[in-house]
Amino acid sequence: MSNASSAGPEQPTLNEYEEATAAFDATDMSANDLSELGSSLAAADKQLGEGSEGLVLAGTLRSKPVAVKVEVVTPIDGGPQNINVGTACVMPLALGSLHDLLLKLENCQSLPLALVLDVCIQLLHDVTEAQRRLGLLHGDIKPSNILVTVDGQISLGDTSNAVLLPNNQTSGTTSSWSIQYSCRSQRVAAAEDEDIPASFGTDTYSLVPAQGQPGISPVQEVVNEVLELQQQLAASSVQLAATRAREALLEEENQQLRLRLQQQVQLEADRQQQGKEVVMQLEQQVVKLQTEVQSVTAANHLATQQAEAALQQLHQVSQLAEATRLQQRACNQKQQQVWEAEVQQQRSRAERAEAQLHQLLATLAIIHDPTALSWCKAASSSSSGGNTPLRISLGGSDNCGVHQ
């Protein structure tokens, strides 16, 4: 399998690797899982890599990102020859193959013994599980076909040379599964890389050194070291789990704090917005009241001006009436004076006429008849008591010429 098949276009996070690995290890493939996997392959239509006889596609299994290699497996010798079995190898997205990891190491000849044994144990587990559950023999186990995840877990890939055993029986006598054949292929594959010495073994026998302390089996010594390492790893895993739990708790608390802070900020923003709306309403009411006050002030000013004008007009009318009254009084006084003057003049005239009359009567009486003097006086007195004027005739009649 090529290196391109070991990683997708976007590198998942550590949590995604762990979740995908845990989900894959605990998964019993059901019809729904296969349907989801097939739908994700059809929807994504994205090729991650290509092996010798298959393709590696990006898929989704139970909402987790996985790499799917689709190949054709042929039956082993002695089995049905007219059946083509299509298989899908589903595994978590890996960082690369064991072969790539070995190339990146500075000293390939001194791998940690615990790491070698851990790889061998996982490899044996995968091989036995494939044979026990599926009756499948891989046929091409080598570092380039062993995928390594970010947490150190391995998975077998590139099953292009795999075969199905009749009745799930393992045959150790066929030439295809001899140690010599597999070692020769691994040696040829390893010799193609200049960075890896040709003497570097790639099978499980050459990975474990055949030396140890006297009286102690090298394998048992390595197993003890691995068990001790597993205990340390378990303790570290517990500490890591506790640390992650604390971090998750802190993250949850931080998330809650951020949420409460956002709620408080939003609440404060809502309050500020409400305050702004209230201020705007108050400003509008103030403007409205100012307009009403201006209108009332203008109306009062106009009414005041009208009242002042009315008072001025009333004052003018009063002055005119007073002047008219004074003028009327003056006219009345003047008329009274005129009347009094006329009466006085008439009285003066009457007195002068009476005086003249007395003189005339006296003269007439002396001249004509002294006896008529008394009558004339009586007539004069009677005539003077009334308003009838006396007319004196000088014709010498018997009544002394006096006529009324």
C-alpha positions in Angstrom: 0.0 0.0 0.0 1.3 3.4 -0.8 2.0 6.1 1.7 -0.8 8.3 0.4 -3.3 5.7 1.6 -2.4 6.2 5.3 -3.6 9.7 5.8 -6.5 11.8 4.6 -6.4 15.3 3.2 -7.3 16.7 6.6 -5.4 15.4 9.6 -7.9 14.4 12.4 -7.2 15.4 16.0 -6.0 13.1 18.7 -9.5 12.8 20.2 -11.0 11.9 16.8 -8.3 9.1 16.4 -9.1 7.7 19.9 -12.8 7.9 19.4 -12.6 6.2 16.0 -10.2 3.5 17.3 -12.5 2.8 20.3 -15.6 2.7 18.1 -13.9 0.4 15.6 -12.6 -2.0 18.3 -16.0 -2.3 20.0 -18.0 -2.5 16.8 -19.8 -5.5 15.5 -20.6 -4.6 12.0 -24.4 -4.5 11.5 -26.5 -3.9 8.5 -27.0 -0.3 9.5 -23.2 0.2 9.9 -22.6 -1.3 6.4 -25.4 0.9 5.0 -23.8 4.0 6.7 -20.4 3.0 5.5 -21.6 2.5 1.9 -23.5 5.7 1.9 -20.5 7.7 3.2 -18.3 6.1 0.5 -20.8 7.0 -2.2 -21.2 10.5 -0.8 -17.5 11.3 -0.3 -16.2 9.6 -3.4 -12.7 10.5 -2.2 -9.7 8.2 -2.8 -7.0 8.4 -0.1 -4.6 6.0 -1.7 -4.2 2.8 -3.9 -2.6 -0.6 -3.1 -1.5 -3.4 -5.3 -5.0 -4.7 -5.8 -7.4 -2.3 -4.1 -8.3 1.3 -3.3 -8.3 3.2 0.0 -11.3 5.4 0.4 -12.5 7.9 3.0 -15.6 6.8 4.8 -17.7 7.2 7.9 -18.6 4.5 10.5 -20.9 5.5 13.2 -20.2 9.2 12.6 -16.4 8.6 12.9 -13.8 9.1 10.1 -12.3 5.8 8.9 -10.2 4.6 6.0 -11.7 1.8 3.9 -9.7 -0.4 1.6 -11.9 -2.3 -0.9 -10.3 -5.4 -2.5 -11.0 -8.8 -4.0 -10.0 -11.9 -2.0 -9.5 -15.2 -3.8 -10.1 -18.6 -2.2 -7.1 -20.7 -1.1 -6.1 -23.9 -3.0 -8.7 -26.5 -2.5 -11.6 -24.1 -2.0 -14.2 -22.9 -4.5 -12.6 -21.4 -7.5 -15.6 -19.7 -9.0 -16.4 -17.3 -6.2 -15.1 -13.7 -5.9 -15.5 -12.3 -2.4 -15.4 -8.6 -2.1 -14.1 -7.4 1.3 -13.9 -4.0 2.9 -11.1 -3.4 5.4 -12.3 -0.7 7.8 -9.7 0.9 10.2 -9.1 4.2 11.9 -7.2 6.8 10.0 -3.5 6.1 10.6 -0.4 8.3 10.8 1.5 6.0 8.5 2.9 2.5 8.2 5.4 0.8 10.5 7.8 0.9 7.5 7.4 4.7 7.4 8.0 4.9 11.1 11.2 2.9 10.8 12.5 5.1 8.1 12.0 8.1 10.3 14.0 6.7 13.2 17.6 7.7 13.3 18.9 4.3 14.5 16.9 1.5 13.0 19.1 -1.2 14.5 18.3 -0.4 18.2 14.5 -0.4 18.4 13.1 -0.5 22.0 12.5 -4.0 23.0 9.2 -3.1 24.6 8.0 -1.5 21.4 9.0 -4.5 19.4 7.2 -6.9 21.6 4.1 -4.7 21.8 4.0 -4.6 18.0 4.4 -8.3 17.8 1.6 -8.9 20.4 -0.8 -6.7 18.6 0.2 -8.2 15.2 -0.4 -11.8 16.5 -3.8 -10.7 17.9 -4.9 -9.2 14.6 -3.7 -12.3 12.7 -5.4 -14.8 15.0 -8.6 -12.7 15.1 -8.7 -12.5 11.3 -8.3 -16.3 11.0 -10.7 -17.1 13.9 -13.5 -14.8 12.9 -13.2 -14.7 9.1 -11.0 -17.6 8.2 -8.7 -15.1 6.5 -5.0 -15.5 6.0 -3.2 -12.2 5.2 -0.3 -13.6 3.2 1.7 -10.4 3.1 2.6 -9.3 6.6 5.4 -6.7 6.5 6.1 -3.2 8.0 4.7 -1.4 5.0 1.4 -3.2 5.5 1.2 -2.5 9.3 -0.6 0.8 10.0 0.3 2.7 13.1 -2.2 5.1 14.7 -1.4 8.2 16.8 -1.9 6.3 20.1 0.5 3.4 19.1 -2.2 0.9 18.0 -1.6 -1.1 14.8 -3.8 -2.4 12.1 -3.2 -4.8 9.2 -3.6 -3.4 5.7 -3.2 -4.4 2.1 -5.1 -7.7 2.0 -4.5 -8.1 -1.8 -2.7 -11.4 -1.2 -5.1 -12.7 1.5 -7.0 -15.9 1.0 -10.0 -17.5 2.6 -9.3 -20.9 4.2 -11.8 -23.8 3.6 -13.8 -24.3 6.8 -11.7 -21.7 8.5 -8.8 -24.2 8.8 -5.2 -22.9 8.9 -2.7 -24.8 6.7 0.9 -24.6 7.7 2.2 -26.9 5.1 1.7 -24.8 2.0 4.6 -23.2 0.5 2.9 -19.8 0.5 3.0 -19.7 4.3 6.5 -21.0 4.9 8.9 -19.0 7.0 11.4 -19.1 4.2 9.0 -17.6 1.7 7.8 -14.7 4.0 11.3 -13.9 5.1 12.6 -13.8 1.6 9.8 -11.4 0.6 10.5 -9.2 3.6 14.2 -9.2 2.9 13.7 -8.2 -0.7 11.3 -5.4 0.4 13.7 -4.2 3.0 16.7 -4.3 0.7 14.9 -1.9 -1.7 15.3 0.9 1.0 18.8 2.2 1.3 18.1 3.6 4.8 17.3 0.1 6.2 20.1 -2.4 6.3 19.4 -5.6 4.3 20.1 -7.7 7.5 17.2 -6.0 9.3 14.6 -8.7 9.8 10.9 -7.9 9.3 9.2 -10.9 10.6 8.3 -11.6 14.2 11.2 -13.9 14.8 13.9 -11.4 13.7 12.2 -8.6 15.7 12.9 -10.3 19.1 16.6 -10.8 20.0 17.6 -14.3 21.1 19.7 -13.3 24.0 19.0 -12.9 27.7 20.1 -13.7 31.3 21.0 -17.2 32.2 18.1 -19.3 33.4 15.5 -16.8 32.1 13.9 -17.2 28.8 14.4 -14.1 26.6 10.8 -14.1 25.7 9.7 -14.4 29.3 12.1 -11.5 30.2 10.6 -9.4 27.4 7.1 -10.4 28.5 7.9 -9.3 32.1 9.2 -6.0 30.8 6.1 -5.6 28.6 3.8 -6.4 31.6 5.7 -3.9 33.7 5.5 -1.4 31.0 1.8 -2.1 30.5 1.3 -1.5 34.2 3.1 1.8 33.9 1.1 2.6 30.8 -2.1 1.7 32.7 -1.1 4.0 35.6 -0.2 6.7 33.1 -3.4 6.1 31.3 -5.3 6.5 34.6 -3.4 9.7 35.3 -3.9 10.8 31.7 -7.6 9.9 32.0 -7.9 11.8 35.2 -6.0 14.7 33.7 -8.3 14.7 30.7 -11.3 14.4 33.0 -10.1 17.4 34.9 -9.4 19.2 31.7 -12.8 18.3 30.4 -14.4 19.4 33.7 -12.4 22.7 33.5 -13.4 23.0 29.9 -17.0 22.4 30.7 -16.8 24.9 33.6 -15.0 27.4 31.3 -17.7 26.8 28.7 -20.4 27.4 31.3 -18.6 30.5 32.5 -18.3 31.7 28.9 -22.0 30.9 28.4 -23.0 32.8 31.6 -20.7 35.6 30.6 -22.2 35.8 27.2 -25.7 35.7 28.8 -24.7 38.5 31.1 -23.2 40.5 28.3 -26.3 39.9 26.2 -28.5 40.8 29.2 -26.4 44.0 29.7 -26.6 44.7 26.0 -30.4 44.2 26.2 -30.6 46.5 29.2 -28.5 49.1 27.5 -30.8 48.8 24.4 -33.9 49.1 26.6 -32.3 52.1 28.3 -31.5 53.7 25.0 -35.1 53.1 23.9 -36.4 54.7 27.1 -34.1 57.6 26.7 -35.3 58.0 23.1 -38.9 57.9 24.3 -38.2 60.5 27.0 -36.4 62.7 24.5 -39.4 62.4 22.2 -41.8 63.3 25.1 -39.5 66.2 26.0 -39.6 67.5 22.4 -43.3 67.1 22.4 -43.7 68.9 25.7 -41.4 71.7 24.4 -43.5 72.0 21.3 -46.7 72.2 23.4 -45.1 74.7 25.8 -44.1 76.8 22.8 -47.6 76.6 21.4 -49.1 77.5 24.8 -46.6 80.4 25.2 -47.4 81.7 21.8 -51.1 81.5 22.5 -50.7 83.2 25.9 -48.5 85.9 24.2 -51.2 86.4 21.5 -54.0 86.6 24.2 -51.9 89.1 26.2 -51.4 91.2 23.2 -55.2 91.0 22.4 -56.0 91.9 26.0 -53.6 94.8 26.0 -55.2 96.0 22.7 -58.7 95.6 24.2 -57.6 97.6 27.3 -56.1 100.3 25.2 -59.3 100.5 23.1 -61.4 100.5 26.4 -59.2 103.3 27.7 -59.6 105.2 24.5 -63.3 104.7 24.7 -63.3 105.8 28.3 -61.3 108.9 27.4 -63.6 109.6 24.5 -66.7 109.2 26.7 -65.1 111.5 29.4 -64.3 114.1 26.8 -67.8 113.8 25.3 -69.3 114.2 28.8 -67.1 117.2 29.5 -67.9 118.7 26.2 -71.6 118.1 26.8 -71.3 119.7 30.2 -69.5 122.6 28.7 -72.2 122.9 26.0 -74.9 122.7 28.6 -73.1 125.4 30.7 -72.7 127.5 27.6 -76.3 127.0 26.6 -77.4 127.9 30.2 -75.3 131.0 30.0 -76.8 131.9 26.7 -80.3 131.3 28.0 -79.5 133.3 31.1 -78.0 136.0 29.0 -81.1 136.1 26.8 -83.4 136.2 29.8 -81.3 138.9 31.3 -81.4 140.8 28.0 -85.2 140.3 27.8 -85.6 141.4 31.4 -83.4 144.4 30.7 -85.4 145.2 27.7 -88.7 144.8 29.6 -87.4 147.0 32.3 -86.3 149.7 29.9 -89.7 149.4 28.0 -91.5 149.7 31.3 -89.5 152.7 32.3 -90.2 154.2 28.9 -93.8 153.3 29.2 -94.1 154.9 32.6 -92.5 158.0 31.3 -94.7 158.1 28.3 -97.8 157.5 30.3 -96.9 160.2 32.7 -96.3 162.6 29.9 -99.6 161.7 28.3 -101.5 162.0 31.4 -100.2 165.3 32.2 -100.9 166.5 28.7 -104.5 165.3 28.2 -106.3 164.4 31.3 -105.1 164.3 34.7 -107.8 161.9 35.7 -106.6 159.4 33.2 -103.3 159.2 35.0 -104.7 156.9 37.6 -106.3 154.7 35.1 -103.1 154.5 33.1 -101.2 153.5 36.2 -103.7 150.8 36.9 -103.5 149.6 33.3 -99.8 149.9 33.5 -99.7 147.9 36.6 -102.1 145.3 35.3 -100.2 145.1 32.1 -96.9 144.9 33.8 -98.1 141.9 35.8 -98.8 140.0 32.6 -96.8 139.5 29.4 -99.2 141.4 27.1 -97.5 144.4 25.6 -99.1 147.8 25.7 -99.7 149.8 22.6 -100.2 153.5 23.1 -102.1 155.4 20.5 -101.8 159.2 20.4 -105.1 159.7 18.6 -106.9 161.3 21.6 -109.5 158.7 22.2 -111.5 158.4 25.4 -109.4 155.5 26.8 -106.2 157.5 26.6 -105.0 155.7 23.5 -103.9 152.5 25.3 -104.7 149.2 23.6 -103.9 145.7 24.5 
